[in-house]
Amino acid sequence: MTRLSSSFFFTLREAPAEAVAVSHKLLLRAGFIRPLAGTAGLYAYGPLMQRVLQKVGRIVREEMDATGAQEALFCQLQPAEIWKESGRWTVYTQDGTMFTLKDGQGEQAREYGLGPTHEEAVCDFVRASLNSYKQLPFHLYQVQTKFRNEKRPRFGLMRGREFIMKDGYSFHATPESLDETYRAMYRAYTNMFRRCGLDFRAVEADSGAIGGSGSHEFMALCDIGEDTILYCDAAGYAANVEKAVSLVSDPEAIGPGSYAVKSTPGIRTVEQQAAMLGVPISRIVKNIVYVALYAEADPRPVLVSIRGDRHINETKLKNRLDCLDVRLADEAELAAWVEVKPGFVGPDAPIAGVIRLADRSVDGLTDFSTGCNQDDVQCVWANWGENGLVLPEVADLDTAQAGDHCHLAPEATLQSARGVELGHIFKLGTKYSRPMQVLFADEAGELQPALMGCYGVGVSRLPAAVVEQSHDNDGILWPIAIAPYQVVLVPANVAVEAQRQAAEELYRSLTAAGIDTLLDDRPERAGVKFKDADLIGIPLRVTLGRDLEAGLVEIKVRGGGAAEKVPLAEALAQIKGLIERLNSAQHSR
């Protein structure tokens, strides 16, 4: 019998000052989590939180197992060699993402990393036993603690240095097989998050550091979300802003004029340029110089031309260049390459070894103003194909934004929302299997690298996202499927033998029926118990008080309005019915 009087249970009147997110505040106040030695990004999970995580884990495993995936467990401590094989050791250690250590000192010491992800580990596991196409496809997953050296851990469980993640890896002989598993995982994730009571969207996404081709994120909608989602309900389209595509509006009209070079001393921005020249910002072509960084090649200068009222999407640029990263060129680099200040670079700047790209927004643009590769000077009424201006290679490098027209439904505009990433699915292709030699013999007997998929869920982040969406002024509103307990029994006065005895008998009936029940038998005032029950968010509260003399108990749905008095003899049936109703409402979201 789970008695609160003999449980390790504590609550706080106020959340610590450093807690900003609602979920962080409530999980701290309700005793679900505690920071380890005051360290940002490290949290211990109390008994209540552990119950929530177990229920989330059970849902995750049920949906994964239903697809035919098999649960395994891989090493958290990983030797540097396998990360060097994939080419990611330098990337993850130089930016400090991975915690690293050595098993000794001197030249013989071996380097290790605490796994922020497990592509390399699972590839090493699989390649030792994979031989033939007849063994494919298969899908391995784990629920495992991960480590990432977040530079700014914040929002409690939303962004930590240690966290629990479900990560799965599938292996295939054909693209069609990979596509089939990808679709199955999309459905499984949809079921997973719906069962957990979340309001979410699946959005097209960039693959980021994991890499690969196709990618979707599953985003919980909430105000503290650090990702921007752009969506169009008319087209059923949704994408992370890093990936989103839109139709750019036509530029403003401009009067007639002839090509000329005009003096524009001291300008630094397109707004200043437009004001000085008397032209719309949408008739300006700005030219921005980047430096592309490569793993095994020297950095390259990159010149991007884009319309003055649009912004370069650096994720799209990095993907287009297939490089590790991009950064803006500084003034010293510009001075060395083209001897001109920012703001006056032209699309034809004579930079040695430069990669020239143009965003779609300037393709077809006419009568525009742009830099002339000379300080304090701009060209006006310029056109591609005239006066030596050649349109560079065109690519989608624009940052889509709310209010843009949807490319799938041009009559509709994109809307925006904030979201927290809960899950991410990727088509990795051969990004890891080729360098790590995860090979199989095809039907012709020729060795081929296996095609891979990768599928992650933030198991410990998920409850925090639920709390962000489901709370009120009194505390947490856990969905019935992942609540630490489904029912809390509250004898109003444990000193009254009839109340205590009835509560214990009802507890036994509920647990025999498979209902997770907590008995709050503390010698506290009923009001204190009610406040604690609301704070920790148990969906159903049953009070056994003075009405017990008339054979009645009081049942209240957390956040569901007034309490209802029912005969004690009917309480079990009533509670079962309420749980079914709450489950049905949750699944229909």
URDABEL-V628498 format. One line per field, one symbol per residue. psi: psi as a letter, one per 20 degrees, with the letter a starting at -180 (. if undefined). A space follows every 50 residues. Layout:
psi = ???
This chain:
psi = pophhjqopqrqgqqqhipgqgggghhghjjhqpqokjppjppqprhghh gghhhghggggghghhijqppaprphopqhghhhgijiggghhhjjhppq rqjarahippqrqpoirkggghghgghiipgqhiiqrroqrqoqprppmp hmprkcihnrhprpqppqpqpqhqhhgghghghhhggghggghghjkqor qpqqrqibihaaeqpqqopppqhjpiqpppqohhikpqqqhhiqqrppqq qqqqrqrqprpqpmpjqirhghggghikqqhijpoqopprpppqgkrqqp qpoppqqhjrqpohgggghhilrgrqqpqrhggghhgilqqqijprikpm ppjqopqpqhhioiprlrqrqjkppkpqpqlqqqjqkjopprpprojqoq qphqqpihnhiqqprqrqqpphqpqqohckhhhghjlnqqpahjjqpqpq pqqpoqpngihghhhghhhnraiibqmpqhhjqhqhpppnphoiiohggg ghghghghgghhjkpoqponkqlrqhhggggggggikphppopobhihhj kqrpppppjkbqqppqqhhjggggggggggghgghghi.
